[in-house]
Amino acid sequence: MRWNVCTFCRGKGIDPFQLFYDDSICQVCGGRGRKYIPEHAVSCAYCQGSGVQPHRRLVCTVCGGTGFVAIHEPTGPCPKCNAKGVYSGEYLPCRTCRGKGQVSVR
C-alpha cells in the first residue's frame, strides 16, 4: 500500500462539487486529501484515472473515486465491451467487467 493524492478532490479534502454544503468533506478520502492505493494498481480505464464518472459529477463506480483499480489475478480483455469498460454508445459501466475493461482469465 502507498499513499496517493486523492484524485476526486485533487488533494484538497473537500467535495469539489459542493453537493451538500460549501465545505463538505470529500466522500472518497474522508477529508484527508490522500488515499491508500494497493502497490499493484493500475489507472482506472473507465474514468481514465480521474475518479469521476465520465460526463457526470458522481464518484466513479469502478475505482470508488481513487482513480486506480487493483489487479489480483491474471486478466484479459473483456469480451463484452472490448476492454473499453462501457458498451458502445452508453455511459453506464459494462456489466460483464464492471467497468474495469478486463475480466479474469480462467
Rosetta blueprint (number, residue, H / E / L):
1 M L
2 R E
3 W E
4 N E
5 V E
6 C L
7 T L
8 F L
9 C L
10 R L
11 G L
12 K L
13 G L
14 I E
15 D L
16 P L
17 F L
18 Q L
19 L L
20 F L
21 Y L
22 D L
23 D L
24 S L
25 I E
26 C L
27 Q L
28 V L
29 C L
30 G L
31 G L
32 R L
33 G L
34 R E
35 K E
36 Y E
37 I E
38 P L
39 E L
40 H L
41 A E
42 V E
43 S E
44 C L
45 A L
46 Y L
47 C L
48 Q L
49 G L
50 S L
51 G L
52 V E
53 Q L
54 P L
55 H L
56 R L
57 R L
58 L L
59 V E
60 C L
61 T L
62 V L
63 C L
64 G L
65 G L
66 T L
67 G L
68 F E
69 V E
70 A E
71 I L
72 H L
73 E L
74 P L
75 T E
76 G E
77 P E
78 C L
79 P L
80 K L
81 C L
82 N L
83 A L
84 K L
85 G L
86 V E
87 Y L
88 S L
89 G L
90 E L
91 Y L
92 L L
93 P E
94 C L
95 R L
96 T L
97 C L
98 R L
99 G L
100 K L
101 G L
102 Q E
103 V E
104 S E
105 V L
106 R L
